[in-house]
Amino acid sequence: MTSESDPVDFRTPQGADYGQSEWTTGEKEWARKKVERKHKLRLDVISYVVVNLFLVGVWAATGSGYFWPGWVIAGWGVLLLLDAISVYTHRPVTTAEIERELRGRG
């Protein structure tokens, strides 16, 4: 018996007729990589919050002068935002896009 948190093995789909899959191996692989990137992004956000809370704590403990953690928060935040945009907006290249590009070649 498996649970939702068990690793997925696409080579032996559970309960599927072999050769009669709704999805191609390439589509499954793309989806698996997308899920892995979402998991990594989630861990990156947690790291961002923990590290920056620590830095703000150090800033507060050392006198609360110039807010230097803002540089780390802003810089890392921009990179995290770019990564999130990449994770949630990236889609696979379609055959139609490739054909359109080839037709437009001069």
SELUM-19530 format. One record per residue: residue in three letters; residue number from 1; x, y, z of N, C-alpha, C in turn. Coordinates in pm, 1 decimal. Layout:
N
SITE ALA NUM X Y Z X Y Z X Y Z
...
***
This chain:
106
SITE MET 1 84.1 -117.0 0.0 0.0 0.0 0.0 89.1 124.0 0.0
SITE THR 2 54.1 224.1 -79.9 134.5 345.1 -87.9 54.6 463.6 -37.3
SITE SER 3 127.4 567.8 -0.4 62.3 691.3 42.6 96.6 800.8 -56.7
SITE GLU 4 34.1 917.3 -40.5 58.8 1027.4 -132.0 201.6 1078.0 -124.1
SITE SER 5 270.5 1054.6 -13.0 405.9 1105.6 1.9 513.1 1008.1 -47.1
SITE ASP 6 473.1 888.1 -92.1 570.0 791.9 -143.5 628.1 841.7 -275.4
SITE PRO 7 757.0 812.4 -301.4 817.1 852.2 -428.5 743.9 785.4 -545.3
SITE VAL 8 740.2 856.2 -656.3 671.7 805.4 -774.3 773.7 741.8 -867.6
SITE ASP 9 741.8 623.9 -916.2 826.5 555.6 -1014.0 745.9 541.9 -1141.8
SITE PHE 10 779.9 623.0 -1242.8 703.3 624.3 -1366.7 728.5 501.5 -1454.1
SITE ARG 11 831.1 424.1 -1421.2 859.9 305.9 -1503.2 756.3 196.9 -1482.4
SITE THR 12 694.9 191.6 -1365.4 594.0 89.0 -1337.1 470.6 155.1 -1277.6
SITE PRO 13 387.1 218.7 -1361.8 269.2 286.9 -1308.3 173.9 190.0 -1240.8
SITE GLN 14 129.0 227.0 -1123.2 41.6 141.5 -1044.6 -100.9 147.1 -1100.8
SITE GLY 15 -157.7 32.9 -1129.5 -295.2 25.1 -1175.6 -315.9 65.7 -1320.4
SITE ALA 16 -208.5 81.0 -1397.3 -223.3 123.8 -1536.6 -194.6 7.1 -1629.7
SITE ASP 17 -261.7 6.6 -1743.7 -231.0 -91.8 -1847.2 -99.9 -50.0 -1911.8
SITE TYR 18 -7.4 -142.5 -1920.2 120.6 -109.2 -1980.5 100.1 -78.9 -2127.9
SITE GLY 19 154.3 35.4 -2171.5 139.5 76.5 -2310.0 14.0 158.0 -2335.2
SITE GLN 20 -73.4 172.3 -2238.6 -198.4 245.8 -2255.2 -201.2 367.3 -2161.9
SITE SER 21 -90.6 437.8 -2146.2 -83.3 551.7 -2055.9 -139.0 676.7 -2122.9
SITE GLU 22 -204.4 759.9 -2042.5 -258.6 885.4 -2092.4 -147.1 985.5 -2123.2
SITE TRP 23 -35.3 974.5 -2051.2 75.4 1069.2 -2064.9 198.1 1000.4 -2122.1
SITE THR 24 276.1 1074.1 -2200.0 400.5 1019.2 -2253.6 507.7 1024.6 -2145.4
SITE THR 25 613.8 949.9 -2166.6 725.1 949.3 -2071.8 785.4 1088.7 -2061.1
SITE GLY 26 795.6 1159.7 -2173.5 849.3 1295.6 -2171.7 763.5 1390.2 -2090.0
SITE GLU 27 632.2 1377.4 -2102.0 541.0 1461.8 -2024.2 552.4 1431.8 -1875.3
SITE LYS 28 563.1 1305.0 -1842.1 577.6 1266.1 -1701.8 709.1 1318.1 -1644.5
SITE GLU 29 814.5 1308.4 -1723.1 945.8 1355.4 -1677.4 943.0 1506.5 -1656.8
SITE TRP 30 880.2 1580.4 -1748.8 868.3 1725.4 -1735.1 790.2 1759.6 -1608.0
SITE ALA 31 680.2 1689.7 -1583.8 598.0 1714.6 -1465.0 675.6 1683.0 -1337.4
SITE ARG 32 752.7 1574.8 -1339.1 833.0 1538.5 -1222.2 934.9 1647.4 -1191.9
SITE LYS 33 1002.1 1697.7 -1295.0 1101.1 1803.9 -1274.4 1034.4 1931.3 -1223.3
SITE LYS 34 915.0 1960.4 -1274.2 842.3 2079.2 -1230.3 807.6 2067.2 -1081.2
SITE VAL 35 761.6 1950.5 -1039.2 729.2 1927.8 -897.9 855.6 1940.5 -812.6
SITE GLU 36 966.9 1887.3 -860.2 1093.3 1898.0 -786.1 1134.1 2044.3 -770.4
SITE ARG 37 1116.6 2124.9 -875.5 1151.3 2267.6 -868.2 1060.9 2340.2 -769.0
SITE LYS 38 933.7 2301.3 -763.1 841.9 2362.7 -666.4 883.0 2327.6 -524.3
SITE HIS 39 925.3 2203.9 -501.6 972.3 2162.4 -369.0 1097.4 2242.0 -330.7
SITE LYS 40 1190.2 2257.3 -425.7 1312.6 2332.4 -399.1 1279.9 2477.9 -368.5
SITE LEU 41 1186.6 2536.7 -443.5 1148.4 2675.4 -418.4 1090.6 2690.4 -277.8
SITE ARG 42 1008.8 2595.0 -236.9 950.2 2598.7 -102.2 1060.9 2598.2 4.1
SITE LEU 43 1161.8 2513.5 -13.9 1273.7 2509.1 81.2 1353.4 2639.0 77.3
SITE ASP 44 1370.1 2697.2 -41.7 1441.4 2823.6 -54.5 1368.6 2936.1 19.0
SITE VAL 45 1236.4 2938.2 10.7 1158.3 3040.7 81.3 1174.3 3023.8 232.5
SITE ILE 46 1171.5 2900.6 280.3 1189.9 2875.7 423.4 1328.8 2922.7 467.3
SITE SER 47 1430.8 2891.8 388.9 1566.9 2936.7 420.3 1574.8 3088.6 422.6
SITE TYR 48 1510.9 3152.5 325.9 1508.4 3298.5 316.7 1450.2 3359.1 444.8
SITE VAL 49 1338.2 3307.4 487.9 1272.3 3360.6 607.2 1359.3 3337.6 731.6
SITE VAL 50 1409.8 3216.8 749.6 1487.9 3184.9 869.8 1616.0 3268.3 876.2
SITE VAL 51 1690.3 3272.1 766.9 1817.1 3346.7 766.8 1792.2 3495.4 788.2
SITE ASN 52 1691.3 3550.2 721.6 1667.1 3693.3 736.0 1612.5 3729.7 874.0
SITE LEU 53 1533.5 3642.3 933.9 1492.5 3667.1 1072.4 1613.7 3668.2 1164.9
SITE PHE 54 1707.0 3576.6 1140.5 1830.3 3573.8 1219.4 1907.8 3704.8 1202.0
SITE LEU 55 1921.1 3752.2 1077.9 1995.0 3876.2 1052.3 1927.6 3996.8 1117.2
SITE VAL 56 1795.6 4001.8 1111.7 1723.8 4111.1 1177.0 1743.4 4101.6 1328.5
SITE GLY 57 1748.1 3979.6 1382.9 1775.3 3962.1 1525.3 1914.2 4012.0 1562.5
SITE VAL 58 2013.6 3981.3 1478.7 2150.2 4030.4 1503.1 2151.4 4183.0 1497.0
SITE TRP 59 2085.4 4239.0 1397.6 2077.0 4385.0 1384.9 2013.8 4447.5 1509.7
SITE ALA 60 1903.7 4388.0 1556.5 1834.5 4441.4 1674.2 1921.3 4427.8 1799.0
SITE ALA 61 1994.8 4317.2 1809.9 2077.1 4293.1 1928.5 2201.4 4381.5 1932.7
SITE THR 62 2241.0 4434.8 1817.8 2364.0 4515.1 1812.9 2335.8 4664.8 1808.2
SITE GLY 63 2216.0 4704.7 1843.1 2191.7 4848.0 1856.4 2088.1 4906.3 1763.0
SITE SER 64 2040.0 4833.1 1668.8 1934.1 4878.8 1578.1 1966.9 5009.4 1506.8
SITE GLY 65 2089.6 5024.0 1460.6 2127.5 5143.3 1384.8 2079.9 5132.6 1240.6
SITE TYR 66 2170.4 5157.3 1148.5 2139.0 5147.4 1005.1 2087.7 5005.8 975.5
SITE PHE 67 1977.7 4996.1 902.2 1915.3 4864.6 878.0 1986.6 4791.8 763.5
SITE TRP 68 2104.9 4739.7 793.9 2183.9 4668.6 693.8 2122.9 4536.7 647.7
SITE PRO 69 2039.5 4465.0 727.7 1979.3 4341.5 675.5 1888.7 4367.6 554.5
SITE GLY 70 1846.2 4491.9 537.3 1762.2 4525.7 422.3 1828.1 4493.4 289.6
SITE TRP 71 1961.2 4507.5 283.2 2033.1 4476.3 159.5 2023.4 4326.9 127.3
SITE VAL 72 2039.6 4244.1 226.8 2029.6 4099.0 207.8 1886.1 4060.6 174.4
SITE ILE 73 1791.2 4116.4 249.3 1649.9 4086.3 227.1 1608.8 4124.3 84.7
SITE ALA 74 1648.4 4243.7 40.6 1610.8 4290.5 -92.8 1679.5 4209.7 -203.4
SITE GLY 75 1809.8 4192.4 -191.7 1884.4 4120.3 -296.2 1840.0 3976.1 -310.4
SITE TRP 76 1833.6 3906.2 -199.9 1792.3 3766.1 -201.9 1645.8 3755.4 -242.7
SITE GLY 77 1564.2 3851.1 -199.5 1422.3 3850.4 -234.8 1400.5 3863.3 -384.4
SITE VAL 78 1478.4 3949.3 -449.8 1466.6 3963.6 -596.3 1503.1 3832.3 -664.9
SITE LEU 79 1610.9 3769.9 -621.8 1651.1 3642.2 -682.1 1546.5 3533.6 -657.9
SITE LEU 80 1489.3 3532.0 -539.5 1384.9 3435.1 -507.2 1260.3 3459.1 -592.4
SITE LEU 81 1225.4 3584.9 -612.6 1111.4 3619.6 -697.0 1134.8 3575.6 -841.5
SITE LEU 82 1254.7 3598.0 -893.4 1286.6 3554.5 -1030.5 1278.3 3403.0 -1043.0
SITE ASP 83 1325.3 3332.9 -941.2 1316.9 3186.5 -942.4 1171.5 3141.3 -938.5
SITE ALA 84 1089.1 3206.4 -857.1 947.1 3171.1 -848.8 876.7 3195.7 -981.9
SITE ILE 85 908.1 3306.5 -1046.2 849.1 3334.6 -1177.7 888.1 3226.0 -1276.1
SITE SER 86 1013.8 3185.8 -1273.5 1061.1 3079.2 -1362.4 989.4 2947.6 -1335.2
SITE VAL 87 972.7 2913.9 -1208.3 909.3 2787.2 -1171.2 762.8 2784.7 -1213.8
SITE TYR 88 691.2 2894.6 -1191.6 547.1 2893.0 -1213.7 502.7 2938.8 -1352.5
SITE THR 89 593.4 2993.2 -1434.8 551.3 3036.1 -1568.8 617.5 2957.3 -1680.5
SITE HIS 90 722.0 2882.3 -1650.0 791.8 2805.9 -1754.3 704.1 2691.5 -1802.2
SITE ARG 91 698.8 2674.3 -1932.0 622.2 2562.9 -1989.2 708.5 2498.0 -2095.9
SITE PRO 92 679.1 2374.0 -2130.6 761.0 2305.4 -2231.0 739.5 2365.1 -2369.5
SITE VAL 93 840.2 2352.4 -2452.8 831.9 2398.3 -2591.2 743.8 2300.6 -2667.8
SITE THR 94 650.4 2354.5 -2746.4 560.0 2269.0 -2823.1 609.4 2252.8 -2965.4
SITE THR 95 560.8 2150.2 -3032.1 594.7 2126.4 -3172.0 547.2 2243.0 -3257.8
SITE ALA 96 430.6 2297.9 -3225.9 377.8 2411.6 -3302.3 471.3 2532.1 -3292.9
SITE GLU 97 529.1 2557.1 -3176.3 623.0 2668.8 -3162.0 748.9 2646.4 -3245.1
SITE ILE 98 796.9 2523.1 -3247.1 916.1 2490.9 -3326.0 886.7 2511.1 -3474.2
SITE GLU 99 771.7 2461.8 -3521.6 735.3 2477.6 -3662.9 717.0 2624.0 -3699.0
SITE ARG 100 655.6 2703.7 -3610.3 637.6 2846.5 -3635.1 772.2 2916.2 -3646.4
SITE GLU 101 866.3 2878.3 -3561.9 1000.3 2937.2 -3565.6 1072.1 2901.0 -3695.5
SITE LEU 102 1058.3 2776.2 -3738.2 1122.5 2732.6 -3861.4 1062.8 2802.7 -3983.2
SITE ARG 103 931.0 2823.5 -3983.9 867.4 2894.8 -4095.6 911.3 3040.7 -4101.8
SITE GLY 104 935.6 3100.6 -3986.6 976.1 3241.7 -3981.8 1123.5 3264.3 -4010.1
SITE ARG 105 1197.2 3156.7 -4023.2 1341.4 3166.9 -4050.5 1364.1 3217.6 -4189.7
SITE GLY 106 1455.0 3311.8 -4206.6 1471.7 3371.5 -4339.0 1599.6 3352.5 -4397.1
***
